[in-house]
C-alpha cells in the first residue's frame, strides 16, 4: 500500500520524509493551490458571497503533478499546518484533487519529529470545515475591503494606493503616534547627582527630596536653580539616615507565543517581524522548534518531564524544582496547542553553532534559553536602599546582589550593583555633587516590537497576520523606517488615514476591528455562521462607499495650502499633493495656461525630513533653491548641489556623488562637496581599471575580467556578472575559476526577490 502525504513546503516535506518508510511519498504543494482571482473581485456579493477560486499560474504544474500521483497511490493524507491557513490549504487540496470529504485523512502536529509524525498518523481526523470557513471569511472580508476601497483611493488620492482591514488600523496607530510626537513640547529639567565614598568604595546617589518635599513634586526647572542647590551643599556633612533591605523574587519568563517572540527578537536581536517569522519557519520545517504561529503558553507534558531531567543533570537539583505549567488566558486563542519551544531540550544551541545559518542560530538560541528559563525557579535578589542626608537634602543610593540566580543562570542575567557596608549614622565622604541637564522626550516611534504589542493589546490581528501587516504598510509606501529602524508615516499616510477616519470610521476603528477578529474566532469555533457576518459588514460598508464616491472630490481630501509669498517674484508658494508625493510650486498653473503653452512654474518635492502637515515657507524656499552652485573646483568647474530622482547629490562636470543619509543639501558646504566628488572620481577610476584580464569566455566569447564593483569584486564577461566571495582574494582568481563562476551564474534560477520600483521625484 502506497500513501501520499502532502505538506506546504519542500523543506517540511524533506524533513518528514526522513521519518517515514518506503511506503510513503511526501510531496509539497508549494503553498496555496487556489486563491481568489487577481484581475477581479472574485466574490458574488449577491449570492451568499460565493467565492470563485482559481489555480494560480505558478501552481498549475505542481497541481497537475499532485493529481497524477494521487491517482497512482492508495491513500492521500493532508498534513498542512495546524492553523486556519493550513486547514484552508488542505481543503483546497482536497477540492482540486477531488478527494471525498468524508474519506479525506487530515493529520496535524505541533512539531516535526518522529514521535509527533507517528502519533499524527495513528490518529488522523477529517477536515475541520469551521476552521476553513473562518479562513475563507477573513480572505473574502479582506478582498471586499481592498477591492472596493482601493479604487476609491486611486480616484480621489493617488493611483497605486490600497486600504485593508488590519493594515489601515496599523497605519492609524503609527500616524497618531507621529502626531503626538510633533505636538509634544520639550521641557527642560535638571537633576542633582552625587558620588559618595565609604571604605574606599565609591557609590552614586540621586537627590530625591529637600526637607519634606519630594523632588518629583518640586522639580528643578533650570540650571541656575540646580547650581544654587549644588552651592548650598558644598562642604555639607553627609550621613546615612535610613537603610532598607529586602529580598525580592523575580519570576521566570513565560514561554514564547508568536507575538512575544516577534517582540523579543526585535528588542534583543534587531530582527523585523517578517525576518523573525521567516527564520522561525525554517527552524520549524527542519524540526528544530515547534509550530511558530500560536497564542498558547502550554508546554507538552513530555517536554516538561524531559526539561526537568535535563535541568537537574546540567545545573543541579536545586534548579530542578518541578515543572511549571502556564495557562493561556487570552480569550479566543485560535492556535491553543503549544507555545514555541525547541523540539528537543537536549539540543543545546552550542551544538548547532555552525550547523544553522547565523540568523537561524541566534533565533534558536533565544527560543531555547527562554523555554528552559521558563522551567527554572525564580531568581532571588537582595536589594538595599540607602538614604544619605546632607543638610536638609536627601540622596538615594540603590544596590542589589544575587542571592540565587535561578532562571537568570541562562536568561537575562541580573547585573549586581554593590554598595559598601553601611550602618545608620555612618558618615560618608562626598566626592562630587553635580547638576545634570535633561529634556523630556516625546513618545517613541513604534518599532516592530511595540507595534505588535499594541495590536495585540487592542485585540487586532492574529499570530499569522502581524508580520504581513507591517510588511504591507511599508510596501504600499505608507510607512518607512528611520535610522533606528523605527516606523514612521509618510505624507500620504496622513492623507489616507484622515480620509478613512472621517469617512470610513469602521475600517480604522480599533474596537470594531477587534470585534471582527472575535467574530472570526466564533466562526472557527462553529458558534456562528459566516454568511450573515459578511452580510452585516458589507451592505453598510458598500453603501457608504457609493455615497462618498459621489460626495467627495480630490480638492476636499487634499486641499492646496499657501505657505506664503516668494521673495523673488511676489507670487504665492503653494503646497500640493501630486502623483509622486507632496511638492511646492511657485504660482498657479491651470489647464488654460498649459493649453496656451505657458511654461510650468518652478516646483520641487519636499526634502526627506520635511512633511506636508508642518511644512513652512522657509522649508519651501529651501526646496526651491536647487539646483544651487556651491562654488568651483580647482579647475574652475562649477560644483552644483541638486535633488534628483534618487535623492540629493553633488555634481561637478561628468562626476556626481550622492549625499547619503547623513548630509543635507541645505547645509552642505563647498569643502564637503569637493571631498565627495574626489572620492567618487577615485572610485570611478578604480572600477574602470580591471583587477585582472583572463582571456575569452568559451560560451559567450566575451573578454573575462575581474573588477571592483559597488558591492565588492566580481568577475564578468561583459554580459554576465558574478560576485566573488569575501574569503577569496580577487587577484588570485584563475581563468578556470572565472569560467566556473560565470557558468554557475547563468544556470542559477532568477532571483525570487522583485526589485522595488523607485519612486519618481520632482526635480
N, C-alpha and C positions, 0 to 999 in steps of 0.2 A: 504494500500500500504506500503510495507516494502522496505527501502532503505539501501544499504550497502555503508558505507563511508570508504575508505582505506587511511591510512596515513603510514608514515615510522616507527614510534617508538611507543612502548606500552605506554610510558608516555604521548605522544601527543594524542594518542587515548583516554586515560583515561580522559585527560583534556577536549577534545572536547565532549566526551560523556556526560559530566555534563551539557552542553548547549543544547543538543538535546533531543527530546522526545522519547517515546517508539516505534515510527515508524522508528527509525534509529538504525542501528547496526554499531558501529565504531570498525574497526579492524586494526591491524598493519601488514605491510609487512616485518617488521624487516630489513629495508634497501633494498638493491638491490635484485631483484629476478632473474636477469640474468646477466651474465658477460661473457667476453671472457674466453676461457678455460685456465687453469693454465699450462697444460702439453705441449701445442703447441701455435704457434703464433696466430692462430685463425683469420687471415685476409688473404683473397685471393688477393694478390698484382697484379695478372694478370687479374683480373676481377672486375675492379672498386672498389677495396679494400673492397669487400663484407665481413662483419664480420660474424663469426659463434658464436652465443651465446649459453650458456648452463645455466641450473639452477644449482647453486652450491649445493653440498650435504646438507649443513646446511639450505638451503632454501626450500628443496623439500617438507618437511612436511607442512610448512606454505603455500606454493603454493597450495598443494593439498587441504588444509582446505579452502583456499580462493576460489578455483574453486568450491568446494562443496556448499559453502554458496552463491556464486554468482548465482548459478543455482536456489537457493531457494527464492531469493528476486526479486522484480520487477524492481529495478534500482540499478546501481553501479555508485558511484561518486568517482573520484580520487582526493584526497586532499593532495597530497605530497607537499613538499616545493616549493616556487615560483621561485627558480633559475633554471639554466640549469640542474643541477644534479637532482633536484626534478622533472623537466619536463621529463627527461630521465627515471626516476624510474616509473613515471606514464605511459609512453609509453610502457615500458617493461611489466608493469602490464596489460595494455590493450592487448598486444600481447599474454601473457600466458593465460589470461582469455578469449581470443578470443572475445573481445569486438569490435563492429563495430566502426571504426574511426570517421565516420560522425555522430554517435549517442552517443559516449562516452562523458560523462559530466566531466569537469575538473574545479575544483574551487581552488582559491589561496587566501591567506590572509596574511597580514603582522604581525598580532598579533593574539593570541589565546584568544579572548574574545567573549562574547555572541553576541555583536553587529557585530563584524567582521565576525563571522561564519554565522550569519543570512544574512548579506549583501552578502557574497560569495555565499550562497545557492540560493539567489534570482537572482544572475547574473552569472550563470555558463558559461563556454566557451568550445571550442574544444581544443584538444591538439595542441600545437604550434610546428609544425614539424621543423621550423627553429632552435628553441632552442634545440630540440632533435638532429638535425644534428650537431650543434656546440659542444654539449657534446660528441657525438659519434666520431666526428673528433678528438677532444682532446684525447679521450681514444685510438683511433686507432694510432694516431701520437705517443703517449707515448709508446704504445705497440711495434710499429715498431722500435723505437729508443732503447727501453730497451731490446727487444728480439734479436735484431741483434748486438747491440754494446756490450752488457754484455758478451756473449760468447767469443767475441774477447778479452775482458779484462781478462777473465778466462784463455784463452790460452796464452796470451802474458805477463800477470802480475801475477794474483793470482786468484784462484777459489773463488767464493762467492761474487765477486765484481759486481757492477751494474753501469749503466750510465742512466741518464734521462735528458729530455729536460730542465726542470727547476732546478732540483736538482744539475746538473753539473754546471750551472751558479752560483747558490748559493755557491757551493763549491769553485768555482773560486774566488768569492769575498773574501771569508774567507782566502784562500791561499794567494792571493795577499796582503791582509792586514797584514798577518803574515810576509811576506817577507819585507814589508815596515817597520815593527817593528824591524826586525833583521838588516836591513840596516841602521837604524836610529842611528845617532851619538849623544849621550847625551852630552849636553853642560852645563857648569856651568854658572849661572848668579846670581847677587845679587840685593837686593832692600834695600833702607834705609827707615825705618818706624819710625814715631814719635808718641808720645802721648802728647796732649796739654790739658790745663785746663783753664776754664773761669767760674767764679762764682761757684766754687767747683764742676764743672761738667767736666768729662774727655771726650775727643773725639779723635779718631785716624786720622792721616794724612799720606799720602804716597808721597815721593819725586817724583815730575813729571818733574822738569826742573832745569837746572843750567844756570842762565842768560837767554839767548835767545834760548839755546839748549834744546830740549826735551830729557828726559832720554831714551825714546824708541829708539831714534836715537843714543844717546851717548853710552848707555849700560854700566853696571857696571859688569866687567868680573871676578873680583877676590875679595877675602876677604880683601886683602891689600888695594885695591882701595876703597872699601866700608868703611874700617876703617879710612882711611885718610879723607874721607868726613865727617864721624862722628866726628873725632877730630877737623876738621875745624869749625864744627857747635857748638862745646862746648862753652857754655856761650853766644851764639848769641841771640840777642833780636828777638822775633817773633811777627809779626804784620799782621793783616788782611788787605790784599791788594785788594781783589776782592770778591764780593758776587753776585751770580746769583740765582734768584728764578724763578721757573716756575711751572705751574700746567700742569700735563700730564694726558691723559685719557688712561686707559688700557681696551681694548675691551674684552668682554666675549668670552669664548672659543666656538668653533663650536661643534655641536652635534657629537656623535661618528659614525664613519664608522668602518668596520671590522678592517682595518689596524690601525687606530688611537686608537681603543680600545685595540688591542694587544700591541701597543707601550706603552700606558699609564699604562695598567695593569702590564706590565713588569717593567716599571720605578717606579711605585708607590707601587705596591703590591708584586713585585718579581715573578709574575706568568710567566711561559713559554707561548709561543704562543699556544701550544697544550692544556695546562691547562686552559687558558683563554677561548678557544673555547668550551672545554668540559663543563665548568661551565656555559657559555653563552647558550649552547644548552639546559641545564637543566632549566635555567631560562625562556627560550623561550617556551619550551614544557609544562611548568607548568603555562604558562600565565602571567609571571611576566614582561617580556620585549618583544619588537618586534623582528622580524627576525634578526638574528645576522650575516648574510652574505650579506653585502651591500656596495656599493660605494657611496650611496646617502647621502646628507646632509639635505634633505627635511624632514619637520615635518608636520603631518596632521593638517588641519585647526581646526578640532575638538579638538585635543590635545592642540594646541596653545591657543585656547579660554579658555579651562579648566585650562591651566597653568597660564594665566593671572589672572583668578579668584582666583586661589589658592595663587598666589604670593601676591595679594592685601590683601587677608584675613590674611595670615600668617606674612607678612613682612611690609605691609603698602602701601598706594597709590603711594608714591614716588619711589617704586621699580617696580610697575606695569605700565611701560611706553609704553606698546604696544607690540604686537607680533613681534618677529624678524624672518624674513624669510631668509633661507640660500639656495644658489643656487649651485648645483653640477657643477663645471667647468670641471671636469675630462672627457675627450672625451672617449666615448665607455664604460661608466659606465654601467655594464650589469644588476645590481640589483637596478636600479634607482627608487625605490619606497619610502622608508623612511629610515631615519637614525635609529640607535639603540637607543631606549628610553624605559622608563618604560611604561607599558600599562595604568597605572593609576597614574597621577601626585600626587594624594592624598595619595597614598600608600607610606608614608614616611619610610625610612629604619628603623627607630626606632621601627615601628610597626611590623617589620619582624624579629627583633632580637630574636633568639631562635627558630623561625619558620623555617628559612632557615639554611642549613648547613653552617659552618663558611666561607668556600671559596665562596660559592654562595652569602652569605650576603655581603661580602666585595666587590665582583664584582658588585652586585646590587647597593650598596651604591655609588660606583664610577659612575655608569651609571646614577643613579637618580640625583646626585649632578651636574654632567656635563650637563645633559639635562636641568635641571631647571636653572642652571647658564647661559646657552645659551640664556635664555629668560629674564634675568635680565639686568639692564643698566650697562654701563661701570663704572669701578671704577675710581675715580679721586684722584690723588696723588699730594701733594705739595712737590716738590723736591728742595733742596737747595745745591749749590756747593760753597765752600769757599776756597779761596787760602790764605795760611799762608806763609809769606816770612821771612826768617832768612838769613841775608847777601844776597848773590845772589841766594840762594836756595829757591825754591817754593814747598810747600807741598799742596796737595789737600785733603780736607775733604768733604765727602758727607753725606747728611742726607735726610730723607724723612718722611712724615707723611700722614695719610689717611684723605683726605677732605671728601670723600664719598666712602663707601666701595663697593657699587654696587654689582656686581656678587661675589666678594670675601667674601660676607657675608656667603656663603655656600661652596665656592670652592676656594682652594688655597689662603687663606687669606694672605695679604701682611704684612710683618714684618716692623714695624716702626723703623727708626734709627734717634733718635733725636740729634740735636746739641743745644748747649746753645744759648741764644740770643746774636748775634754778629753784630757789625757795622764796617764800613770801618775805618781803622786806630786804631782799638782796639788792645791793647797789650794782648797777651795770654802767660801763663806760659808754658814753655817746661818741661814736667815731665820726658821724656826719648826720646832718639834717638838711634836706634839700627840697626845694619846691619843684614840682613837675607839672608841666602843662599838658592838658588833654583836650580833646574835642569830641563832642557827641557825634555818633555816626548814624547815617540813615540805615533803614532796614537793608540787609544784604540782598543782592540779586539771587534768584533761585539757581541752585546747582541742580544737577540731575537728581541728587540725593534728596534735597529739600523739596523739590517739585513732586517727586514720587511720594514722599511722606505727606505732603499737603493733599494730593489727590486721594491718597488712601484715607486720610482723616475725614475728608468730605464724603467718602464712600463712592468715589467716581473711578471707573475703570476696574480692571481685574488683573491678576498676575500676568496674563499674556498680553495686556494692552499698554502697560506703562512705557516700555522701550519703544514700540512702534509709534506711540503718540508723540513722544519727544522728537523722534526722527522725522515724523511727518511735518510738524510745525517748523522745523529747521529747513527741510527740503522745499517747503512751499514758500520760503522767504519771509515768513512771519517773525522768525526768531533767529538770532545769531549768537555766537559765543564771544565773550570778551577775552582779554589776555589771560584771565584766570579760569577760563573755560566755563564761566558763569553765563546764564541765559539772559539775554535782553531783547526787547521787542524792536523791530524795525518800524519805520514810519507807517508802512502800510498796515501793520498790525494794529496801530492805534485807530486808524480809519475804519478797518473792518470790524474791530472789536466794538467801537462806538455804534456802528451801524447795527450790529447784532443785538447789543444791549438795549438799544432804543426801540428797534422794530421787530426783533425776533427773540424776545426775552427768554422763552423756554429753552432755546438752543444753548444759551450760555448761563442758564440759572443753575447754581450748584445743587440746590435741593431737588429740582426737577430731574436733573441728570442722574443724581444719586438714586432717586426713586425708580427711574427706568432700569438702573442696574439691579435693584431689588426685584423688579418685575421679571427681569430675565432670569434671575435666580429661581423665582417661583415657577416659571415655565420649565426650568431644568428639573425642578422637584416634582413637576406634574400637578401642581395645585391650581394653575390657571391655564387657559387656552391662549395660543399665540395670536390668532387672527383678530379677536376682539381687542387685544392690546394694541396691535398695529392700527386698527380702525380708529381707536380713541386718540392715538397720537397724530395720525396722518391727516384726517379731514380738517381739523382746525389749522394745522401747520400749512397745508396746501392752500386753503382759502386765504390765510393771512399773506402768503407769498403772492398770490394773484392780486390782492388789494394793494400791496406795497409796490408791486411792479408798475401799476397804473399811477400811483400817487407820487412816487419819488423820481427825481431825475438826478443826474450827476452833480449838478450845482448844489443841490440840497445836502448831499453827502460830503462833498469835498469843495466847499466854497473857497474861492481865492482870498488871499489876505494881503492887504497893502502894508508893507513894512515901513515905508517912509519914502522920501524923495532922494533920487540920485543926485549927488552934489554936482556932477559934471553936466548933466542935461536938464535937471529940474523935473524929470519925469518920475512917475511912481515906480517903485520897485515892488513887484508883485510876487508873492509866494504861491506856487501852484503845484498840483499833483498830476503827473503825467504817466505815460505808459511805463517809463523806466524809473519812477520814483519822484520824490519831491525836488523841485528846482525853483530858482528865482529868475525873474525876467525884468528887463527894463522897458516899461511902457506896455501898452495894449497892442494886440495884433489880431485882427479879425479876419474872417473869411474874405471880406471885401478887400482888405489890404493884400491878402495873398493873391486874389484874382487880379488885382491891379499891378501885381509884380513888385510890390514894395519889399525891400529886404527884411528878413526876420530880425527882430530885436535881439540884442545880446542876451544870452541866458547861460546858466550854469547849474549843475547839480549841487546839492548840499554836500559839504565835505563829510568825511567819515564820522566825526564825533558830533555832528550837528543833528538836530531833529526838528521836524516841521512844527511841532507844538510850541517850542520855545525859541525858535529862530528869531534873531533880531536884525535890525537894519545893518549893524556892523557885521554880523555873520554873512549877510547877503553881499555886502561890499567886499568882504574877504574872498568869497567865492567868485565874484565877477572880475577880480583883478588879474586872473590868469588868462592866457599865458603872460608871465612877467619876467623881464630881463633883470637878472641879478647883477650883471657886470660882464666882464670879458675874461677869457683865459690869457695865458702868456702870449699867445699868437694873435690876440685881438678878436678871437671868435666869440660871439655873444653866447652867454650861458643863461639858458632860459629854464624857469620852473613852470610846469603846467600840470593840469589834471586831465588824465585821459581815461580811456575805457577800463584800464586795469589799475586805476588809482593815480596818485601824484607821482611825478617823475621830474628829473632834470635832463636837459638836452644840450649838447654842445656839438655842432656840426652833425656828423652821422652817428655819434655815440649818445646813448641815453641810459639812464640808470634809475631804477625805482627808489622811492624814498623809504619803502618798507613801512613797518608799523610804528617805528619809534620816532620818525621825523615828520614834521608838519610842513606843508608847502607855504603856510602863512609865516612861519618863524625861521625857516631855513636861511642860513647866511651864505655868502659867496664862498668862503673857505671850505665849508662843509660840502657845498655843491661841487667844488673843484675836486675834492677828495673822492667823491662818489664817481665822478667822470673818470678820474685817473684809475681807480680800481676797476671800473667797467672796461676801460681801454686795455688794461693789463690782462683782464680775464678773457676778453675777446681775442687778444693776440695769442694767449695760451691755448685757447680752444681751436684756433686756426692752425696751430702747429701740431702735427701728429706726434704722438709718443713713439710710434713705430710704424713702418710700412712693410707689409708682409706678403706682398705679391697679389696674384689674381685668385679670386674665389672660383672654384671649379664649377659651381652651379650657376651663379649669376654673372660670372666673368667680370665682376666689378673689382676695383682695387681695394684690398683689405688693409685697413689702417686701425691702429689703436689710438684713441683720442681722449682728451679731457672733456668732460661734459658738465652740465649744470648740476647733475646729481652724482658725479663721480666718473671714473674712467669707463670707457666702453669700447667694444670692437664693432666695426661697421664695414659693409661692402658698398656703401653709398645709398643702399635701399633699406637693408635690414640692420637694426641696431640691437646689440645685446650687452647689458651691463656686465662688468667684471666684478666678482665678489671682492669684498674688502680684504679678505685673507690672502688674495693673490696680488703680487706685485705686477702692475701693468707692464713694466719694462721687460718682464721675463716671459710674457705670453708668446708662444710659438705659432707658426702658421697653422700647424695641425690643430692646436688647441682653438685657435680662432675659427677655423672651419667648423669644428665640432660645436662651438658656441652658436655660430650663425645657423647651423643646421637645426640645433635644438630649438632656437627661437622660431624658425619657420614652421616647425612641426607642432609647436605649443598651441593649445587652443586659444582663441581670442579671450581677452580679459572679460570677466563677468561684471566688472565694475564699469558703469557708464560714466562718462565724463559729465560733470555738472555744467550745464550751459552757462557761459559767462554773461553776467548781467550787463547790458549796454548802459553806458553813461553819457550824459550830455557833455559836450566839450565846453 
